[in-house]
Amino acid sequence: MDCPANASVKPVSRFLRFGLASIATLVLGGIILFVARATGMLVGDNTYWFQSLPWLLVPFAPIVGIAAAACPRRWHSSRFNIFIVTSIGAAMGCLFYCLFPRCFLLLGHPSVWREVPLFRNLSWFFTSDFEFEIASCWIAAGATAMLVTLTRRTPTVLATITMLCLLAVILPAPVFNFVTNNQELTVAFAVPASPVVSAVKPPRVVNVGNERHWLDLAGANAVADHVLEALRKAGIAGPYRVAEIDRCGTGKKALQIIVLNAAASGKVQLPEPDGTELIYVSEPDHWRTIPAQAPTLSRNVEVRPGASRSPLAMYWIQSVAPFGFGGGIRPD
């Protein structure tokens, strides 16, 4: 039997709501994360930090439980109250996202906490893809858990919960890619083919990110053939061979071709193409760009003088995450 609107809420009722909201947060948040991983919809499709995500639902769950227990009465499932409940849960997710990692950093990372899975990889909070994924998960889990706890499970409420969980799985990745200009960037380094090294020697392949997007040998050879054909169409005399192919990121596809006619003599920043193909050719005193007016991003591929093991050049590729990656190019 429902209590009157002005009836006081008993402590037991508050405790039960706290428990139900906490459990619902863990369950629904876990469903969102594992479905996103299984379907390849994680932000950036990066699974290397996935083991940290479910653990971060643990400190968030009691926050939602406290919010549910603090409500003055059991709300009925009208459209207006569904909106209020959903907004409160989403606000808890936003608030916890703003406070939790910052409070942890202020505590100084005690070394003993590093043995606890919950706190072991909180350095991922400095990466934009991780932050976007966990923030969207907390917001959706908080909203749906409050709906489960504070409203009657009518068909309308169940449909709302299902829709919110579905949106939490499919929306974060494309929104993140759009906001950050994330893309599946392939960088190919072409060098003159010497008589000692065959022009058809397979390129070295460097893959960064989820294995789902990695280039295998057949894929790398197809990219190399495409690169050599693009150089011929651009009127760049050969013969050349593709020494290395690097791939990172997810989203729209982009190809950056860097032609090293000689060892790099100085540091240069080559802007990454924005969802298109772009060729950079090293000349004795400058870099030529083909086409000259191609759209580019603010991120760059840095090319600088090489070392003893990489005499042609060293490079560093900026990615959406603050780490990036690099290596060296050899002529053989």
Secondary structure, DSSP 8 states (H G I E B T S, - for coil): ----TT----HHHHHHHHHHHHHHHHHHHHHHHHHHHHTT-SGGG--TTGGGTGGGHHHHHHHHHHHHHHSSS-----HHHHHHHHHHHHHHHHHHHHHHHHHHHHTT--GGGGGSHHHHTGGGGGSHHHHHHHHHHHHHHHHHHHHHHHS---HHHHHHHHHHHHHHHHSHHHHHHHHHT-EEEEEEEEEE--SSS-TT---EEEE-S-GGG---HHHHHHHHHHHHHHHHHTT--S-EEEEEEEEE--SEEEEEEEE-SS---S-EEEEEESSSEEEEEE-SSSEEEESTT--EEEEEEEEE---SSSSSEEEEE--SSS--EEEEE---
